[in-house]
């Protein structure tokens, strides 16, 4: 068992708010995250290795761990806390700057993501991996309110974020984790969620843009939102009619899969 806080103090590590650094050292929680993500025997990608606490829990189970960390002051700490593991590769790259095609090429095999994501880049990171042809699932800690929005299936919380995720993945809330379980303590609680990819589904740039356009103004009809960005009204109403939908329907009434079907109908993508 590693005393992570002692190692951090020894290296005079300073937490950096700009990197969204809020670490977990509770071994029980860390093991639960690794297990919930399905790390056993898998190739796992971790974003934000931090002090290596979650990395250790994953590496004990995984075939291979590819951990990304952009704070180079943590590398000597990781050398110490991850000593003895021969199945870990540490990358200093920013995955958002690399792009998903390069990330997939670096990993080189199908993988799952398990991570304590920095709050400030949660959505871009989730979307990045939902655009991968190799990522099978994403299990991550996010702000509780973000988890509520991702998992919402109707009502006020259902919007562009919910629809974009649910068009290509099945979200599940695993458990809430209190703010005091983190060091330093953030202002809000977190939720561990798992997103399992729907077979063959990828969040293309076109689909992401389309869903955002559908929710430009949630109270407006789908036709009003989409024609405001230049989509032909006759083609749109014809597509809605073909799908058995009224011309005055709102985006939230279609749900994620309904919006996916409309997108395919409009842009000719095959099921």
C-alpha positions, 0 to 999 in steps of 0.5 A, spaced: 500 500 500 502 506 497 502 513 502 500 517 496 500 524 500 507 522 503 510 521 496 506 528 494 509 531 500 516 529 499 516 531 492 513 538 494 507 537 489 503 543 489 495 542 486 494 545 480 487 548 479 488 549 472 489 542 471 482 540 475 487 536 480 482 533 485 485 526 487 482 520 490 486 516 495 481 511 498 483 504 496 476 502 497 473 507 492 479 506 487 477 498 487 470 500 486 471 504 480 476 499 476 471 494 477 465 498 475 469 499 469 471 492 467 478 493 467 479 485 468 484 483 462 482 489 458 487 494 455 485 501 459 486 508 457 486 513 463 486 520 462 489 524 468 494 519 472 495 524 477 499 521 483 497 514 480 492 512 485 487 510 480 492 507 475 494 502 481 487 499 482 486 499 474 493 496 473 492 490 478 486 488 473 488 490 466 492 487 461 495 493 459 494 501 462 495 507 457 495 513 462 495 520 460 498 525 464 500 532 462 503 535 468 510 533 468 511 535 475 507 528 477 512 524 473 517 523 478 511 521 483 508 516 478 515 513 477 515 511 485 507 510 486 507 505 480 514 502 481 513 494 480 508 494 474 510 492 467 503 493 464 503 501 464 505 506 459 505 513 461 504 518 455 505 526 456 500 528 451 494 532 451 489 527 448 484 533 446 490 536 442 492 529 439 485 527 436 482 521 436 485 518 430 492 519 433 490 516 440 487 510 437 493 509 433 497 510 439 493 505 443 493 500 437 488 495 440 480 495 442 480 499 449 476 501 455 476 508 458 477 509 466 478 515 469 477 521 474 476 526 469 478 533 470 471 537 471 473 543 466 474 538 460 469 533 461 464 533 455 470 534 450 473 528 453 467 524 453 465 526 446 472 525 443 472 517 445 465 516 443 468 518 436 473 512 436 472 506 432 476 502 438 473 505 444 468 500 447 466 503 454 467 510 458 467 509 465 468 516 469 467 520 475 464 527 473 460 532 476 453 530 479 449 535 475 453 533 469 451 525 470 444 527 471 444 531 464 448 525 461 443 520 463 436 524 463 431 520 458 426 526 458 424 532 462 428 538 463 435 535 464 434 532 457 438 536 452 444 536 447 448 533 451 444 527 453 442 526 446 449 526 443 451 521 448 445 516 448 445 516 440 451 512 441 452 509 448 448 506 454 449 510 460 449 508 467 450 511 474 454 507 478 454 511 485 455 518 487 462 520 491 462 525 496 466 532 495 470 530 501 473 523 498 477 528 494 484 531 495 483 537 495 476 537 496 472 540 490 465 544 491 461 539 488 459 532 489 461 527 483 458 521 480 461 515 477 458 513 470 459 508 465 457 509 458 457 502 454 457 503 446 452 501 442 454 496 437 457 500 431 455 507 433 460 513 433 458 520 434 460 523 428 462 530 427 456 531 423 451 528 428 454 532 434 453 538 430 446 536 428 444 534 435 446 541 438 442 544 432 436 541 434 436 544 441 438 551 439 432 553 443 429 547 447 422 550 447 422 551 439 419 546 435 425 542 431 423 545 425 424 552 427 431 550 430 433 546 424 430 551 419 434 557 422 441 554 421 439 553 413 436 546 413 430 545 408 423 546 411 420 541 405 425 536 406 425 536 414 417 536 414 418 530 409 423 526 413 419 527 419 412 525 416 416 519 413 418 517 421 411 518 423 412 525 427 408 531 427 411 537 424 410 541 431 414 536 434 420 538 439 427 535 439 426 532 446 420 528 444 424 524 439 429 522 444 436 520 442 435 514 438 429 518 434 434 524 433 439 519 430 434 516 425 432 523 423 439 525 422 440 518 418 433 520 414 436 527 412 443 525 410 442 518 407 446 514 412 444 507 412 442 504 419 
